[in-house]
Amino acid sequence: MRFLRRTTVIVLILLILLFELGCGNTYRPIANPIVSPGGQPQTTHFAFVLNYNPSGGGSSTKIDVSGDTNLQVVTTGLGSVAQSFQGANAGAMFVANRDSDTVSEFTLVAAPTVISVGLFPGSRPVNLASTSATAVYVVNSGITSVCPTGGSLSLISTASLVVTNTVCVGTNPGPVVQQPNGGYVYVANQGDNTISIYNPVSQSIVGTLTSANGLHQNPIYMVASTDGLYVFVVTQGNGSSAGALDIISTTTNTIGGSVPLGVGPTFGYLDTVLNRLYVTNTGGNSVTVFDVSNVILSANPAIPTLATIPVGSGPVSVTSLPNGLSVYVANSLSNDVSVVNSSNLSVVATVPVGRNPLFVASEPTSTKVYTANAGSGTISIIQTVNNTVILALPAPQQDPNCNPATSTCPLQQPQTILTQ
């Protein structure tokens, strides 16, 4: 009986093996696939180029960073001269249309609807600022019924897209900056050499800085520190002598210190990675670099100067890469971009671009730099790995009905660039 039981067991095992090996002579185990989660999708980045059209409505060109393609063109108003994201979260775009007394608003999605926000007749909006998701501030350079002796500052509610408050400022205002997180708004009045200080809580002008307070002549540009403690004011002086950098202490709203600049400064850029302020000295063909991490208003100088870098002819704009490696300077008269090594603050390359580059901007991945070439109606795309122009993207035509096959069609003039 024991023998029969053993024989039965052996036969059962053989039958199981024959069943498992039924398809061919090789054993094939059954594998159940385990689906793992896929990789995270790559973040898409864009460059928004504002184009001025001397023959009609301006436009905004949306460029895909990774593909170097023109994704869309949005038509704005007459005399489009400035643009701003809605607050730090860049929820929408606002464009100041100087010649139509309007501000264009559109979301950053594909094929957006453009909404025109009306201003008082004669406003002539020239600049915008916003660090809050709820408000955008518009600087109006013209004379209006509510401000018959000077310019004005209008508050646009981003919820209703209407002007909810307008206050009077000085003569011929232009430069504007807002403290981070919706703080005070500072408006430079170039016609009377003053700075108006606006409190968003009381929605009123709470102070005015003049030469008696230490403000130098011809304030041309302003930038706020990331902590909101200071506003750096680039002043030109009389145009033939050196300018000055005036530092506003936002705690007391007084000018706490000043340091010299080069000849004819026009623009300032804050590098938030290396805590540096770059100022273009257009008349002196140089860029002055300051250490923003070491501002001491009671010291002399109030902010250390790290270097003054000779660049091309007529520098008007500067940007830095988010990776901290390089700085790019747009030279409007030599039609090129100077590439500066961030470590030793020396020029390591010069990149030819289009005619009269007015603005330069980098994007979040540090792979591309863009220039707005107003003279040639193009946007140069610089590849930062080898500092070469990989594409000169044309701006939209001034006349959309012009046929380039039969005639020369003038292009709109790129002015500024914002990236996200």
DADA-V72537 format. One record per helix or strand. SS is the DSSP state (~ for helix, > for strand). FROM is the first residue (numbers start at 1). LEN is the number of residues. If there is no record, write none. Layout:
ss from len
SS FROM LEN
SS FROM LEN
//
This chain:
ss from len
~ 2 19
> 46 7
> 57 8
> 69 10
> 80 6
> 92 6
> 102 6
> 115 4
> 125 5
> 135 6
> 152 6
> 163 6
> 173 6
> 185 5
> 194 6
> 204 6
~ 211 3
> 219 6
> 230 6
> 242 8
> 254 10
> 265 7
> 276 6
> 286 6
~ 292 3
> 305 6
> 315 6
> 326 6
> 336 6
> 346 7
> 357 6
> 368 6
> 378 6
> 388 7
> 397 1
> 411 1
> 413 7
//
